Amino acid sequence: SPRMLKALGCFSKFLNPVPAVRSFSASQSLHQAADPVWNLSRLNHVAIAVPDLKKSTAFYQNILGAQVSEVVPLPEHGVSVVFVNLGNTKMELLHPLGNDSPIAGFLQKNKAGGMHHICIEVDNINAVMMDLKKKKIRILSEEVKIGAHGKPVIFLHPKDCGGVLIELEQA
């Protein structure tokens, strides 16, 4: 009916949105290797910096009903962590450990805490290091380190990654 067509007309901008992918795909192709020597895999975790580890752990465990780990101190990284199991992935609650903790500086700027980084698994961390250096993506350490899960990791500079601190972990 004409009335129905008129009503649908005001929603046409929602029914046929302009694809946002177009603007990204041109620049994306600049960074793709012709023959990839490594591959991204699944999201391993999202890390959240928290000012009160006990309170945050209780929230995820008691309010949301998630399974959480015991507190794991990682002095070599300057953090204490609690892992929140989400089935298909996990969250890593980060709290400063010691005076040189990078999380202490983050919490000074973000008093209530907040998302700190995301971690994505890769199939060949050494190939990633060489490839990303060639592509002028800054890596925050000169060499691969062992992360909170006992596996080799690197962190990519957020200014080269759309404002997101990205951790890549050997699968």
C-alpha positions as CSV (number, residue, x, y, z in Angstrom):
1,S,0.0,0.0,0.0
2,P,1.1,3.6,-0.6
3,R,0.9,4.3,3.1
4,M,3.3,1.4,3.9
5,L,5.8,2.5,1.2
6,K,5.8,6.0,2.7
7,A,6.4,4.6,6.2
8,L,9.2,2.4,4.9
9,G,10.7,5.4,3.0
10,C,11.7,7.1,6.2
11,F,13.6,4.0,7.2
12,S,15.3,3.5,3.9
13,K,18.6,5.0,5.2
14,F,18.6,2.2,7.9
15,L,17.7,-0.6,5.4
16,N,20.4,0.3,2.9
17,P,23.4,1.6,5.0
18,V,26.5,2.6,3.1
19,P,29.1,-0.1,3.7
20,A,31.7,1.1,6.1
21,V,34.2,-1.5,4.8
22,R,34.9,0.4,1.6
23,S,36.9,3.1,3.2
24,F,39.1,0.6,5.1
25,S,39.7,-2.0,2.4
26,A,41.9,0.3,0.3
27,S,44.3,1.0,3.1
28,Q,44.1,-2.5,4.4
29,S,45.5,-4.0,1.2
30,L,48.6,-1.9,1.6
31,H,49.6,-4.0,4.6
32,Q,48.7,-7.5,3.3
33,A,51.6,-9.7,2.4
34,A,51.4,-11.6,-0.9
35,D,52.4,-14.8,0.8
36,P,51.6,-14.7,4.6
37,V,54.3,-16.4,6.7
38,W,52.1,-16.3,9.8
39,N,48.4,-16.2,10.7
40,L,46.2,-14.6,13.3
41,S,44.0,-17.0,15.3
42,R,41.4,-16.5,18.0
43,L,41.0,-13.8,20.6
44,N,42.8,-15.1,23.7
45,H,41.7,-12.5,26.2
46,V,40.8,-8.9,26.9
47,A,42.8,-7.3,29.7
48,I,41.1,-4.9,32.1
49,A,43.2,-2.8,34.5
50,V,41.4,-2.6,37.9
51,P,42.1,-0.4,40.9
52,D,40.7,-3.0,43.3
53,L,41.4,-6.6,42.3
54,K,39.4,-8.2,45.2
55,K,36.3,-6.0,44.4
56,S,36.6,-6.7,40.6
57,T,37.1,-10.4,41.1
58,A,34.0,-10.5,43.4
59,F,31.9,-8.7,40.8
60,Y,32.7,-11.2,38.0
61,Q,32.4,-14.2,40.3
62,N,29.5,-13.3,42.6
63,I,27.4,-10.9,40.5
64,L,27.9,-12.3,37.0
65,G,28.6,-15.9,38.0
66,A,31.8,-16.3,36.1
67,Q,34.6,-18.8,37.0
68,V,37.6,-16.9,38.2
69,S,41.2,-18.0,39.0
70,E,43.1,-17.3,42.2
71,V,45.3,-14.2,42.1
72,V,48.5,-14.9,40.1
73,P,51.4,-12.6,40.9
74,L,53.7,-11.9,37.9
75,P,56.6,-9.8,39.2
76,E,58.4,-9.9,35.9
77,H,55.5,-8.0,34.3
78,G,54.7,-5.9,37.4
79,V,51.2,-7.1,37.7
80,S,48.9,-9.4,39.6
81,V,46.3,-11.1,37.5
82,V,43.0,-12.9,37.9
83,F,41.6,-14.9,34.9
84,V,37.9,-14.7,34.3
85,N,36.8,-17.7,32.2
86,L,34.2,-16.9,29.6
87,G,34.1,-20.2,27.8
88,N,35.2,-19.1,24.3
89,T,37.8,-16.6,25.7
90,K,38.8,-15.0,28.9
91,M,39.3,-11.7,30.6
92,E,42.5,-10.9,32.4
93,L,42.0,-8.5,35.4
94,L,45.3,-6.6,35.9
95,H,46.4,-4.9,39.1
96,P,49.8,-3.2,39.8
97,L,52.4,-5.3,41.5
98,G,55.4,-3.3,42.7
99,N,56.4,0.3,42.0
100,D,57.5,-0.2,38.4
101,S,54.2,-1.6,37.2
102,P,53.0,-0.3,33.8
103,I,49.5,-0.7,35.1
104,A,50.1,1.8,37.9
105,G,50.6,4.5,35.3
106,F,47.5,3.4,33.4
107,L,45.4,3.6,36.6
108,Q,46.8,7.1,37.4
109,K,45.3,8.3,34.1
110,N,42.2,6.0,34.4
111,K,41.2,6.1,38.1
112,A,38.3,3.7,37.7
113,G,40.3,1.3,35.5
114,G,39.4,0.2,32.0
115,M,40.3,-1.9,29.0
116,H,44.1,-2.1,28.8
117,H,44.8,-4.5,25.9
118,I,43.5,-7.3,23.7
119,C,45.5,-10.5,23.1
120,I,45.2,-12.4,19.8
121,E,46.9,-15.7,19.2
122,V,49.3,-16.2,16.3
123,D,50.8,-19.4,14.9
124,N,54.4,-18.2,14.6
125,I,55.5,-15.4,16.9
126,N,59.0,-15.2,15.5
127,A,57.7,-14.7,11.9
128,V,55.4,-12.1,13.3
129,M,58.3,-10.2,14.8
130,M,60.3,-10.1,11.6
131,D,57.2,-9.3,9.4
132,L,55.9,-6.5,11.5
133,K,59.3,-4.9,11.8
134,K,59.5,-4.9,8.0
135,K,56.0,-3.3,7.9
136,K,57.2,-0.5,10.3
137,I,54.9,-1.6,13.1
138,R,56.6,-0.8,16.5
139,I,57.0,-3.6,19.0
140,L,57.3,-2.6,22.6
141,S,60.2,-4.9,23.3
142,E,63.3,-5.9,21.4
143,E,62.6,-9.6,21.9
144,V,59.8,-12.0,22.6
145,K,58.9,-12.4,26.3
146,I,57.0,-15.1,28.2
147,G,53.5,-13.9,29.0
148,A,51.0,-14.6,31.8
149,H,50.0,-17.9,30.2
150,G,53.5,-19.2,30.0
151,K,53.7,-18.6,26.2
152,P,55.8,-16.2,24.1
153,V,54.2,-12.8,23.6
154,I,54.9,-9.4,22.1
155,F,53.0,-6.1,22.4
156,L,52.4,-3.8,19.5
157,H,52.5,0.0,19.9
158,P,49.0,1.4,20.2
159,K,49.8,4.3,17.9
160,D,50.4,1.9,15.1
161,C,47.3,-0.1,15.9
162,G,44.4,2.3,15.8
163,G,44.9,3.3,19.5
164,V,44.7,-0.2,20.8
165,L,47.5,-1.9,22.7
166,I,47.7,-5.4,21.1
167,E,49.4,-8.4,22.6
168,L,50.2,-11.3,20.2
169,E,50.6,-14.7,21.8
170,Q,52.1,-17.9,20.4
171,A,49.2,-20.3,20.1
